[in-house]
Amino acid sequence: MWRWVVVLAACGATPRPEDSRYDADFETVFAAVSEAAHARAREVVDEPAQAMVRTAWQQVAHLQPAPETDASMGGGPGRSWRPKAIESTRYYARYDIHIAGPRPWHVEIAAHASSWSPGMAQPTVLPDADPPAWLVAQRNRLADDIHERLRASAATTR
């Protein structure tokens, strides 16, 4: 198996975004990270002095059931009766993105998830050690987006 790794490295295989380092000014890397975060979240806190970009908790829309109406329960045109949507668990995600240095910079993404069900006073933060598959997929898409923005400055890893 190690022969394949050597062959792939010799052929210039593209490193995974989480393994990449970026040989660019800090400001360039920070701007790309911030732009990617702003493209995904309504509320983003940029902290250049801490080399950190943080998103606020946001509902994960694609995990919610489609709105449903039931004519026998009073639903119909102009009505908003949606019993299944009301009773469903809602999921939320947020990201802490750290730019680790020195140059070449490395981008580290910590993804966090929480869930809320009707009747709960507060959402429950899900353990980071066992993230749900949807959170891993979203984190990977964010890493891919950042990498695409910085592809020109991706440094060769050893």
C-alpha positions as CSV (number, residue, x, y, z in Angstrom):
1,M,0.0,0.0,0.0
2,W,2.8,2.4,0.7
3,R,3.9,2.2,-2.9
4,W,0.6,3.7,-3.9
5,V,1.1,6.6,-1.6
6,V,4.5,7.3,-3.0
7,V,3.2,7.0,-6.6
8,L,0.3,9.4,-5.9
9,A,2.6,11.9,-4.2
10,A,5.0,11.7,-7.1
11,C,2.2,12.3,-9.6
12,G,1.2,15.5,-7.7
13,A,-2.0,14.2,-6.1
14,T,-4.1,17.0,-4.6
15,P,-3.9,16.9,-0.8
16,R,-7.2,16.8,1.1
17,P,-8.3,20.3,2.3
18,E,-7.7,19.4,6.0
19,D,-4.1,18.4,5.2
20,S,-3.4,21.5,3.2
21,R,-1.2,24.5,4.1
22,Y,-1.4,27.8,2.4
23,D,1.7,29.9,1.5
24,A,0.0,33.3,1.4
25,D,-0.2,36.4,3.6
26,F,-2.2,35.9,6.7
27,E,-4.7,38.6,5.5
28,T,-5.3,36.6,2.3
29,V,-6.0,33.4,4.1
30,F,-8.1,35.1,6.7
31,A,-10.2,36.8,4.0
32,A,-10.9,33.5,2.2
33,V,-11.9,31.8,5.5
34,S,-14.2,34.8,6.4
35,E,-15.8,34.8,2.9
36,A,-16.5,31.1,3.1
37,A,-18.0,31.5,6.6
38,H,-20.2,34.5,5.5
39,A,-21.4,32.5,2.5
40,R,-22.8,29.9,4.9
41,A,-24.0,31.8,8.0
42,R,-26.0,34.9,8.7
43,E,-24.0,35.8,11.8
44,V,-20.2,35.5,11.7
45,V,-17.6,37.0,14.1
46,D,-14.2,37.7,12.6
47,E,-11.4,37.8,15.1
48,P,-8.2,38.4,13.2
49,A,-6.2,39.1,16.3
50,Q,-7.0,35.5,17.5
51,A,-6.8,34.1,13.9
52,M,-10.3,32.9,14.4
53,V,-13.6,33.1,12.5
54,R,-16.8,31.9,14.4
55,T,-20.3,31.4,13.1
56,A,-23.4,31.6,15.3
57,W,-25.7,28.6,15.8
58,Q,-27.9,28.2,12.7
59,Q,-30.7,25.8,12.0
60,V,-29.8,23.0,9.6
61,A,-32.7,23.5,7.2
62,H,-32.4,20.4,5.1
63,L,-32.9,18.1,8.1
64,Q,-36.4,19.5,8.8
65,P,-39.5,17.7,7.5
66,A,-41.4,19.4,4.7
67,P,-44.4,21.4,5.8
68,E,-47.5,19.4,5.7
69,T,-51.2,20.3,5.9
70,D,-54.1,18.0,6.8
71,A,-57.5,19.2,5.6
72,S,-59.2,17.1,8.3
73,M,-57.3,19.0,11.0
74,G,-58.3,22.4,9.7
75,G,-55.5,22.8,7.1
76,G,-56.1,24.1,3.7
77,P,-55.6,27.1,1.6
78,G,-54.3,30.0,3.7
79,R,-53.9,27.8,6.8
80,S,-50.7,27.0,8.6
81,W,-51.5,23.8,10.4
82,R,-48.4,21.7,10.4
83,P,-48.4,19.1,13.1
84,K,-45.4,17.1,12.0
85,A,-43.2,20.2,11.6
86,I,-44.2,21.4,15.1
87,E,-43.3,18.1,16.7
88,S,-40.0,17.6,15.0
89,T,-36.6,17.8,16.4
90,R,-34.6,20.7,15.0
91,Y,-30.8,20.6,14.5
92,Y,-28.3,23.4,14.6
93,A,-24.7,23.8,13.6
94,R,-21.9,26.3,14.2
95,Y,-18.2,26.4,13.3
96,D,-15.0,27.7,14.9
97,I,-12.4,28.2,12.2
98,H,-8.8,28.7,13.3
99,I,-5.9,29.7,11.1
100,A,-2.8,28.1,12.6
101,G,0.6,29.4,11.8
102,P,3.3,30.3,11.1
103,R,3.3,30.4,7.4
104,P,2.4,28.2,5.6
105,W,-0.9,28.6,7.3
106,H,-3.2,25.6,8.2
107,V,-6.9,26.0,8.5
108,E,-8.6,24.0,11.4
109,I,-12.4,23.7,11.5
110,A,-14.2,22.7,14.6
111,A,-17.8,21.8,13.9
112,H,-20.4,21.7,16.6
113,A,-24.0,20.5,16.6
114,S,-27.0,20.8,18.8
115,S,-30.6,19.6,18.8
116,W,-33.9,20.9,20.2
117,S,-37.2,19.3,20.5
118,P,-40.5,20.9,21.6
119,G,-40.8,21.1,25.3
120,M,-37.0,21.6,25.8
121,A,-36.0,24.8,27.5
122,Q,-32.6,24.9,25.7
123,P,-31.0,23.0,22.8
124,T,-28.8,20.1,23.8
125,V,-25.2,20.3,22.5
126,L,-24.3,17.0,20.8
127,P,-20.9,15.5,21.7
128,D,-18.0,16.6,19.5
129,A,-16.4,13.2,19.8
130,D,-19.3,11.5,17.9
131,P,-20.6,14.0,15.4
132,P,-23.6,13.2,13.3
133,A,-22.9,12.4,9.6
134,W,-24.7,15.5,8.4
135,L,-22.3,17.7,10.4
136,V,-19.2,15.9,9.1
137,A,-20.6,16.4,5.5
138,Q,-21.2,20.1,6.1
139,R,-17.8,20.6,7.7
140,N,-16.2,18.9,4.7
141,R,-18.1,21.2,2.3
142,L,-16.8,24.2,4.2
143,A,-13.3,22.9,4.1
144,D,-13.6,22.3,0.4
145,D,-14.9,25.9,-0.1
146,I,-12.0,27.4,1.8
147,H,-9.6,25.2,-0.1
148,E,-11.0,26.3,-3.5
149,R,-10.6,29.9,-2.5
150,L,-7.0,29.3,-1.6
151,R,-6.0,26.7,-4.1
152,A,-3.5,28.9,-5.8
153,S,-1.5,29.3,-2.6
154,A,-1.7,25.7,-1.5
155,A,1.7,24.6,-0.4
156,T,3.2,21.1,-0.9
157,T,2.9,19.1,2.2
158,R,5.6,16.7,3.3
